[in-house]
Amino acid sequence: MRMLLKVQMDTPASNEAIRAGMLRTIMEEALRDIRPEAAYFTVESGCRTAYLFFDLADPSQLPKISEPFFLKLNAKVHYSPVMNSEDLAKGLDAITPGG
């Protein structure tokens, strides 16, 4: 299932990770493990925030994905199922009369 993972990093914890030279490593390891189809980085509500779009093959992956962000960055983590345009078209076809 295609998912959006939002990682909102605690400012003091991510500041410390930057000072220790670890934030880049943490994010590179996460990107290597998650293999997102897209990754975006911004600021939301005054916090460093990452948006990662990836395929969740098995819900048992959630702890492996989430825990590094919790443990290393004191982050808030949120998952949302998402669709691309092809998924949306298929879903609409399934509910459209004659589709």
Phi, psi and omega in degrees: 000135178286132183230152167254123174253119176255124179243111179255110188276136173298131184297309179300318181293319179286328173301314180296320178297323177292313180301324181276359181072026186252342185299316178300316180297316179301313182291320178298318178296317179297315180295323178295318182286318185278328183051060182291151174283338175206147178220130180230146183230134185204191173241130176226131181052037178077009182241145171300132186222138176242140173242116182240127178254122187210167177265121177265103182285327185210128180302339178293350176285341187304314178299319180298324179285315188283316191303319178301324178290320177295309187287322187265336186232004182048042187276157167266131184239134179223135177247140173222133172291140181225164179235152167265182185295326178293319177298317180297314179300316179297317179295319179292323176300325182290338181249353181274129177305131181084359182267000000 
